[in-house]
Structures are given as C-alpha cells and as structure tokens.
Amino acid sequence: MHSSPAQVHDQAAEADLSSALSLANIRQTLIRLEDTIIFSLIERAQFARNEPVYQPDAIPVPGFRPDGCRYSLLEYLLREMEQVHGKIRRYTSPDEYAFFPEDLPPLVLPPITYEQVLAPCSTAVNINGLIMDMYLQHLLPEIAAPGDDHNYGSCAMNDVTTLQALSKRIHYGMFVAEAKFRKQAGEYTELIRRQDGGAILDLLTDRAVELKVIERVRLKAATFGQDLSASNGDGSAGGSYKVRPEVVAQLYEQWVMPLTKEVEVQYLLRRLDDEGGSSGGSGGGHLQQQQQHAAAP
Ligand SMILES: C=C(O[C@@H]1C=C(C(=O)O)C=C[C@H]1O)C(=O)O
C-alpha cells in the first residue's frame, strides 16, 4: 500500500521531529557547542581582567540603567548586538535566548516558521541573568588575569561571544528535557504534578554523561589551548596553556552543567502548563524550589 503524499509528509515530519528529539543527536549539538565555548574562553584569556568594562559609569557609553548609571561597556555592547541580531530574527529561533528580550526590535526579515519541537512553555524559560552573574563573578576571574591592559573593546567583544555561546548551550537544556520527558512521560508527569523540582533534577541527572563531558572539555582545552610558543620543540606543550584545562573542566562541572540542569528543571516544571496540567509552573527551578522550601516556616 503506497503512502499518500500527506502521509509521506507526516512520516517525514515525524521522522524529522524524532531525529530532532533524539537524545544522541541533541548531545552531539552540545558537543559541538563545547568547541565554540572553549575557543571563546581562550580568546578572552589573552586579555587582562579590565574591570572598567564591567562597571556602570566607568566608560562613557550611551544609555542609562534604571538607577541612572550609564550602562557598563559590556552591557552597552551586548544590548547593541542584540538589537542588530534581533532585527534579522536571531531570537525567533527556538535555540536562541536574548539577555534583554524585553527590548528586542521589530524584525526586518520575515519570520521563519519553525517545527514546534518544544512545548510552548519554553518561551517562559530564560536564565540569562544567572548566566551573566556566573560569568562575571566566577568564570571571568578564573580565565582573565588581574590587571588592566586597556583592551576594553576587544574584551567586551570576546565577552559577548562567550556569553552568547554559554547561553545557547545552557538553554539547549530544554531540548534535552523534552527528549527525556517523551522517553519517561509517566514518571515526569507524576513529579511535575507534584512540582517536585528536586526529584525532577534527580531523574534527569546522568552522572556518567557528565563525567564524559568533563573529561572531553578538559582534553579539548588542553588541545586547543596549547601554547606552542612554549613547546619543547617536539610538539608537546611543555605544560603551557592559554587557559588551564583543569579550569575549563571545573567551570563546566561547577557552572555550565548545573545551569543546564536548572533550565531542564524549569522547563519540565512548566511542561504540562499549556496542556491543562495542574502543575501551575512555579516560576523557578530546583534552586529556587530549595530556597522556597528553606524559607518556608
Ligand atoms: C544535558 C543532559 O542533562 C544533564 C546535563 C548534562 C550537561 O549539562 O552536560 C549532562 C548530563 C545530565 O546530567 C544530558 O543528559 O545529556
């Protein structure tokens, strides 16, 4: 019995969807995003910390925050970049999340209709504020040496590239969460109805995969970041790296992967909202859930 064109279309669309939500394919995308993140960390590490780039009012850029201070150079550049990228519909893509979504401009290109892979609740998940805080307070101090070499523009450009790569990787956690939900819909539905963020986190955590990620990023950082000018002449790095591989591995373990799981939990807590589920999305992930529990009398 030959399939009708409509059936062929449905089968093709279904095949595309199942391919898009194959955990193996999603993990391949995360692996590719590692390269971008590691290379951008190496690029940023060539400059000093350059604190003025991150301080409001320190550099006279246009634009003011609600408190009346000028934007920092980093915030100014990131806002400007999101204006340009927003016009050419970067943030209509389901795998791109703006740091200032409330300020995105009208499109100058016609919108693209994407296959609806994620549940509609995905538009309610954006942890770029946490990513920015992590970057400024924990990641940058680990990869940029203290001091001021006045390469402010270069630093800000590298910071924006790194922040956008981190945001994409971390928010890709929603594709992971959707794939996991579809594999174990019954288990996740039960936990979502209880809004049990901690139990959801436990169910979605795969420590074996995490250990592979940590080792792979350590190896990539050692390979991509070898300072060959300090080599022993036989091609070995002589132990000199632009960014210490251990630092990159630790950044993934302490920050990148936990934030990815935060996105997974926040997405799953809301996953049934639009299907009439009783979850009622709590607005936070397992981190906020724990804080709420901690604050509860
Ligand atoms: C992304 C996944 O979910 C979790 C997060 C991981 C990560 O951020 O690399 C790895 C394994 C899981 O604990 C996954 O299962 O691949």
The ligand as an SDF file (V2000), in Angstrom:
LIG
                    3D

 16 16  0  0  0  0  0  0  0  0999 V2000
   22.3800   17.5340   29.0980 C   0  0  0  0  0  0  0  0  0  0  0  0
   21.9770   16.4300   29.7710 C   0  0  0  0  0  0  0  0  0  0  0  0
   21.3740   16.5050   31.0130 O   0  0  0  0  0  0  0  0  0  0  0  0
   22.2100   16.6530   32.1910 C   0  0  0  0  0  0  0  0  0  0  0  0
   23.2100   17.7220   31.9840 C   0  0  0  0  0  0  0  0  0  0  0  0
   24.4010   17.4250   31.3920 C   0  0  0  0  0  0  0  0  0  0  0  0
   25.2970   18.5350   30.8840 C   0  0  0  0  0  0  0  0  0  0  0  0
   24.9760   19.7140   31.1810 O   0  0  0  0  0  0  0  0  0  0  0  0
   26.2640   18.2390   30.1510 O   0  0  0  0  0  0  0  0  0  0  0  0
   24.8140   16.0760   31.2120 C   0  0  0  0  0  0  0  0  0  0  0  0
   24.0510   15.0470   31.7220 C   0  0  0  0  0  0  0  0  0  0  0  0
   22.8450   15.3000   32.5330 C   0  0  0  0  0  0  0  0  0  0  0  0
   23.1240   15.2510   33.9160 O   0  0  0  0  0  0  0  0  0  0  0  0
   22.1350   15.0680   29.1870 C   0  0  0  0  0  0  0  0  0  0  0  0
   21.5590   14.1140   29.7590 O   0  0  0  0  0  0  0  0  0  0  0  0
   22.8220   14.9660   28.1280 O   0  0  0  0  0  0  0  0  0  0  0  0
  1  2  2  0
  2  3  1  0
  2 14  1  0
  3  4  1  0
  4  5  1  0
  4 12  1  0
  5  6  2  0
  6  7  1  0
  6 10  1  0
  7  8  2  0
  7  9  1  0
 10 11  2  0
 11 12  1  0
 12 13  1  0
 14 15  2  0
 14 16  1  0
M  END
$$$$
